[in-house]
Amino acid sequence: MLDFTFHNPTKIVFGKNKIEELNNLIPKDARVLILYGGGSIKKFGTLDNVKEALKDRAIFEFGGIEPNPRYETLIKAAEVVKKENIDFLLAVGGGSVMDGTKFVNLAANYDGEDKTDLLKFGFKPVPVTKGLPIGTVVTLPATGSEMNGGAVITYNGGKFSTRSPLSFPTFSILDPTLTYTLPKTQVANGVVDTFIHVLEQYATYPIDARFQDRTAEGILKTLIEIGKGTIDNPTDYDLRANLMWCATMGLNGLIAAGVVQDWTTHKIGHELTALYGIDHAKTLATVLPALWEVRRNEKGGKLVQYAECVWDITDGTDDEKIDLAINKTREFFESLGIPTHLSAYGLKETDVDTVVNALESHGMTNLGETRDITLDISRKIIEKAL
């Protein structure tokens, strides 16, 4: 196991009817900016419930944060923060709203003139030393953004990661009942996104981090058990509660501590989303199996472990176990209604150059857990994903 420092300051408030806890979680004299996406939180009463819980405070709203939140939109929200002297940010929505709110916080408190500088640091902390407290009310379980310090922002045809200790939410409210009205495709996306978050931290090479491995395998097995069920039975509280907690635990740093990580699937997936507008999770479902087929030798030890410990595949050679595990992973995604080939979205061989060129333009030339995935290897992965 590698050396590590683990710290997660986010308080989780989990269960039914927890929005009313906002009254205890946010100071009475706070000037609160509520940030959200489309109209669903208005349609289903979530916004009204949030405002009722905060009724003794000065409340401001900023709606319209897009899926794959756009820099230009978030800068407008940062201007509201300054103009109205906001001192608390509350994100109500899914990963895009939470990510966007984190960036709004950084942009509003960045001393530099060019806010796009904040997009240049990747997984390194951005140079911002002060910020506002952030809370979240999660309506879509998927990204784990409710309990980490990262965000992904769309700008100028690309997707950029930002990270800061200031981006950890002070608290996050997880009420599974708030997810009951989600479209099936969004729930399926959440299952797949969570599944692949875990695998980006797990399917690398053996490093004898047994607790992290067993925890990751437990999350993966849980998602396999509940994935189809929670899509077909959206008001089954127990199924949806398990999905929400898996999504949170899948990317809050716990299973990442002391292990190597990959994230190639996400890097290629981000380019596909930016170029073709394919849902983030759907891009991941096409890239991951292709990546494993191309990198089966480099990842062989963990792929065999994945086959045995997640899919209970015990017969056959190592190669046969890997083949079956990849097939079962594809079948799982497709059982949720998520295709595992880019051709399902109309992409052709002529699109491969476009994606590779985008990777190159964004500096994604040495990816993977050992930084040896060159553009040529990325090309093979994309070709295999077709």
C-alpha positions in Angstrom: 0.0 0.0 0.0 1.2 3.5 -0.8 1.7 6.3 1.7 -1.3 8.6 2.0 -3.1 11.4 3.9 -6.8 11.0 4.1 -9.1 13.8 5.2 -12.7 14.4 4.4 -14.6 17.2 6.1 -18.0 16.7 4.6 -20.9 16.0 7.0 -23.5 13.6 5.5 -27.2 13.9 6.5 -28.9 10.8 5.1 -32.5 9.8 5.0 -36.1 10.8 4.4 -37.3 14.4 4.8 -33.9 15.8 5.6 -34.3 19.0 3.7 -35.8 20.5 6.9 -32.3 20.0 8.5 -31.1 23.0 6.4 -32.5 25.2 9.1 -29.9 23.8 11.6 -27.1 23.5 9.1 -27.0 27.0 7.7 -26.6 30.0 10.0 -29.7 32.1 10.5 -28.1 35.3 9.4 -26.6 33.8 6.2 -27.1 35.3 2.7 -27.7 32.1 0.7 -27.4 31.6 -3.0 -29.3 28.5 -4.1 -27.9 27.1 -7.4 -29.7 24.6 -9.5 -30.1 23.3 -13.1 -33.4 22.9 -15.0 -36.9 23.1 -13.9 -37.3 19.7 -12.2 -36.6 20.9 -8.7 -39.4 23.4 -9.2 -41.8 21.0 -10.8 -41.5 18.4 -8.0 -41.4 20.9 -5.1 -37.8 20.4 -4.0 -37.0 24.1 -4.4 -40.1 25.2 -2.5 -39.1 22.8 0.3 -35.6 24.2 0.4 -36.8 27.8 0.5 -39.2 26.9 3.3 -36.4 25.5 5.4 -34.4 28.6 4.8 -37.3 31.1 5.2 -35.6 33.2 7.9 -32.6 34.0 5.7 -31.9 36.2 2.8 -32.3 33.9 -0.2 -31.1 34.4 -3.8 -31.4 32.0 -6.7 -29.3 31.1 -9.7 -30.8 28.5 -12.1 -29.9 27.2 -15.5 -26.6 25.4 -14.7 -26.2 22.9 -17.6 -25.4 19.3 -17.7 -21.6 19.5 -18.1 -21.6 22.9 -16.5 -20.3 25.7 -18.7 -17.7 28.2 -17.6 -19.6 31.1 -19.1 -22.7 30.3 -17.0 -20.8 29.8 -13.8 -19.0 33.1 -14.2 -22.4 34.8 -14.2 -23.2 33.1 -10.9 -19.8 34.2 -9.4 -20.8 37.8 -10.3 -24.0 37.3 -8.3 -22.0 36.1 -5.3 -20.0 39.3 -5.3 -22.9 41.7 -6.1 -25.2 40.3 -3.4 -22.5 39.7 -0.8 -23.4 36.0 -0.6 -21.8 34.1 2.3 -23.3 30.6 1.7 -23.7 28.5 -1.4 -26.3 25.8 -1.6 -26.2 23.4 -4.6 -29.5 21.6 -5.2 -29.2 19.0 -8.0 -26.9 16.4 -9.3 -23.2 16.3 -10.1 -23.2 19.2 -12.7 -24.8 21.6 -10.2 -22.5 20.6 -7.4 -19.4 20.8 -9.6 -20.6 24.1 -11.0 -21.2 25.5 -7.5 -17.6 24.5 -6.5 -16.2 26.4 -9.4 -18.4 29.4 -8.6 -16.9 29.5 -5.2 -13.4 29.4 -6.6 -14.0 32.0 -9.3 -15.7 34.4 -6.9 -12.7 34.3 -4.6 -9.8 34.2 -7.2 -7.6 37.2 -7.2 -6.4 36.8 -10.8 -7.9 38.7 -13.7 -8.4 35.7 -15.9 -10.7 33.1 -14.3 -9.9 30.5 -17.0 -6.6 30.1 -15.2 -8.5 28.0 -12.7 -9.0 25.4 -15.4 -5.3 24.8 -15.9 -4.4 22.8 -12.8 -6.0 19.5 -13.4 -5.7 17.3 -10.2 -3.4 19.9 -8.5 -5.1 22.3 -6.1 -6.0 25.6 -7.6 -4.3 28.8 -6.1 -7.3 30.0 -4.1 -6.9 30.5 -0.4 -10.3 31.6 0.7 -13.8 30.6 -0.1 -17.4 30.3 1.1 -19.0 27.3 2.8 -20.9 25.0 0.4 -23.8 22.7 1.1 -25.6 20.3 -1.2 -29.0 18.7 -1.6 -28.4 15.7 -3.9 -31.2 14.9 -6.4 -29.2 12.5 -8.7 -26.8 9.9 -7.3 -23.9 9.5 -9.6 -20.8 11.6 -9.3 -19.9 11.6 -5.6 -19.4 15.3 -5.9 -21.3 15.7 -2.7 -18.3 14.4 -0.7 -15.2 15.4 -2.6 -13.2 18.5 -3.6 -13.2 18.0 -7.3 -15.2 19.4 -10.2 -15.3 19.1 -14.0 -16.1 22.3 -16.0 -16.8 22.6 -19.8 -15.0 25.4 -21.6 -14.0 26.1 -25.2 -14.9 22.6 -26.5 -13.1 20.8 -23.6 -13.8 19.5 -20.1 -11.4 20.6 -17.4 -10.9 19.3 -13.9 -10.5 21.6 -10.9 -9.6 20.6 -7.3 -9.3 22.5 -4.0 -9.7 21.8 -0.3 -12.2 24.7 -0.4 -14.4 22.7 -2.7 -15.4 20.1 -0.2 -19.0 20.7 0.8 -19.5 21.5 4.5 -22.5 19.2 4.5 -24.5 17.2 2.0 -28.1 16.1 2.3 -28.9 12.7 0.8 -32.6 11.9 0.7 -33.2 8.9 -1.6 -36.9 10.0 -2.0 -35.7 13.0 -3.9 -34.5 10.7 -6.7 -37.8 8.9 -7.2 -38.9 11.1 -10.2 -35.7 10.8 -12.1 -35.9 9.6 -15.7 -34.8 6.0 -16.0 -31.9 6.9 -18.3 -30.5 9.3 -15.6 -30.6 6.6 -13.0 -28.9 4.2 -15.4 -26.2 6.8 -16.0 -25.8 7.1 -12.2 -25.2 3.4 -11.8 -22.7 3.2 -14.6 -20.9 6.4 -13.5 -20.5 5.1 -10.0 -19.4 1.7 -11.2 -16.7 3.1 -13.4 -15.5 5.6 -10.7 -14.8 2.7 -8.6 -13.0 0.8 -11.4 -10.8 3.7 -12.2 -9.4 3.4 -8.7 -9.4 -0.4 -8.6 -8.6 -1.9 -12.0 -4.9 -0.9 -12.2 -2.3 -3.3 -10.8 -2.0 -5.2 -7.5 -0.6 -3.1 -4.6 -1.8 -5.1 -1.6 -4.3 -2.5 -0.4 -6.8 -5.1 0.9 -9.3 -2.9 2.6 -9.5 -0.6 -0.4 -9.9 -3.6 -2.7 -12.6 -5.3 -0.6 -14.5 -2.0 -0.2 -14.4 -1.4 -4.0 -15.5 -4.9 -4.7 -18.4 -4.5 -2.3 -19.6 -1.4 -4.0 -19.3 -3.0 -7.4 -21.2 -6.1 -6.3 -23.9 -3.9 -4.7 -24.4 -2.0 -7.9 -24.7 -5.2 -9.9 -27.3 -6.5 -7.4 -29.4 -3.3 -7.3 -28.8 -1.6 -10.7 -31.6 -3.0 -12.8 -33.9 -3.1 -9.8 -33.6 0.5 -8.8 -34.3 1.5 -12.4 -37.4 -0.7 -12.7 -38.7 0.2 -9.2 -37.9 3.8 -8.7 -39.8 4.2 -5.4 -38.1 1.2 -3.7 -36.4 3.2 -0.9 -33.9 0.5 0.1 -32.7 0.1 -3.5 -32.4 3.8 -4.1 -30.7 4.4 -0.7 -28.1 1.8 -1.5 -27.4 3.4 -4.9 -27.0 6.9 -3.3 -24.5 5.6 -0.7 -22.5 3.7 -3.3 -22.3 6.8 -5.4 -21.0 8.9 -2.5 -18.5 6.3 -1.2 -17.3 5.5 -4.7 -15.5 8.9 -5.0 -15.0 10.4 -1.6 -11.3 9.4 -1.4 -11.7 6.3 0.8 -11.0 3.7 -1.8 -8.4 5.9 -3.5 -6.2 6.2 -0.4 -3.0 4.3 -0.8 -3.6 3.0 -4.3 -2.7 3.9 -7.9 -5.4 5.3 -10.1 -6.1 5.3 -13.8 -8.8 7.8 -15.1 -8.0 7.1 -18.8 -11.7 6.1 -19.4 -12.8 9.5 -18.0 -10.3 11.5 -20.0 -11.3 9.9 -23.3 -15.0 10.0 -22.2 -14.8 13.7 -21.5 -13.6 14.4 -25.0 -16.5 12.3 -26.5 -19.0 14.3 -24.4 -17.5 17.6 -25.4 -17.4 16.7 -29.1 -20.6 14.8 -29.6 -22.8 15.6 -26.6 -23.1 12.0 -25.5 -24.0 11.6 -21.8 -20.9 11.3 -19.6 -21.7 7.9 -18.2 -22.6 6.6 -21.7 -19.2 7.5 -23.0 -17.6 5.7 -20.1 -19.6 2.5 -20.8 -18.1 2.4 -24.4 -14.5 3.2 -23.4 -13.9 1.1 -20.4 -14.4 -2.4 -22.0 -12.3 -1.3 -25.0 -9.6 0.0 -22.7 -9.5 -3.4 -20.9 -9.2 -5.3 -24.2 -6.3 -3.1 -25.3 -4.6 -3.1 -21.8 -5.4 -6.6 -20.7 -1.7 -7.5 -20.2 -0.8 -4.4 -18.1 -4.0 -4.8 -16.0 -4.1 -8.6 -16.0 -3.6 -9.1 -12.3 -6.4 -6.8 -11.2 -8.7 -7.9 -14.0 -8.4 -11.5 -12.9 -9.1 -10.4 -9.3 -12.1 -8.4 -10.6 -13.3 -11.5 -12.4 -13.0 -13.7 -9.4 -14.1 -11.4 -6.6 -16.8 -9.4 -8.3 -18.2 -11.8 -10.9 -17.4 -15.0 -9.0 -15.6 -16.4 -12.1 -13.3 -19.2 -10.8 -13.0 -21.6 -13.7 -10.7 -21.3 -16.7 -7.4 -19.7 -17.5 -6.6 -16.1 -16.6 -7.2 -15.0 -20.2 -10.6 -16.8 -20.1 -11.5 -15.1 -16.8 -10.6 -11.7 -18.2 -12.6 -12.3 -21.4 -15.7 -13.4 -19.4 -15.4 -10.5 -17.0 -15.2 -8.0 -19.8 -18.3 -9.6 -21.4 -20.2 -9.6 -18.2 -19.4 -6.0 -17.7 -20.7 -5.1 -21.1 -23.8 -7.2 -20.4 -24.4 -5.4 -17.1 -24.2 -2.0 -18.8 -26.5 -3.0 -21.6 -29.0 -4.5 -19.2 -29.4 -1.0 -17.9 -30.1 0.3 -21.4 -26.6 1.7 -21.9 -24.9 0.7 -25.2 -21.2 -0.3 -25.0 -20.1 0.7 -28.5 -19.7 4.2 -30.0 -21.4 3.1 -33.2 -24.7 3.2 -31.3 -24.3 7.0 -31.2 -23.4 7.3 -34.9 -19.6 7.5 -34.6 -17.5 6.0 -37.4 -13.9 5.3 -38.1 -13.6 8.9 -39.4 -14.3 10.2 -35.9 -11.2 8.5 -34.4 -8.9 11.3 -35.6 -11.2 13.9 -34.2 -11.1 12.4 -30.7 -7.3 11.8 -30.8 -6.7 15.3 -31.9 -8.8 16.6 -29.1 -6.8 14.5 -26.6 -3.6 15.9 -28.0 -4.9 19.5 -27.9 -5.8 19.2 -24.2 -2.4 17.6 -23.3 -3.8 14.1 -22.7 -0.8 12.4 -24.3 0.4 10.2 -21.4 -2.6 8.7 -19.6 -3.1 5.7 -17.3 -1.8 4.5 -13.9 1.8 4.4 -15.2 1.4 7.3 -17.7 2.3 5.1 -20.6 -0.9 5.4 -22.6 0.3 7.4 -25.6 -1.9 8.9 -28.3 -1.3 5.8 -30.4 -2.7 3.6 -27.6 -5.6 5.9 -27.0 -6.3 5.6 -30.8 -6.5 1.8 -30.4 -8.8 2.1 -27.5 -11.2 4.4 -29.4 -11.1 2.2 -32.4 -11.9 -0.8 -30.2 -14.8 1.2 -28.7 -16.5 1.7 -32.0 
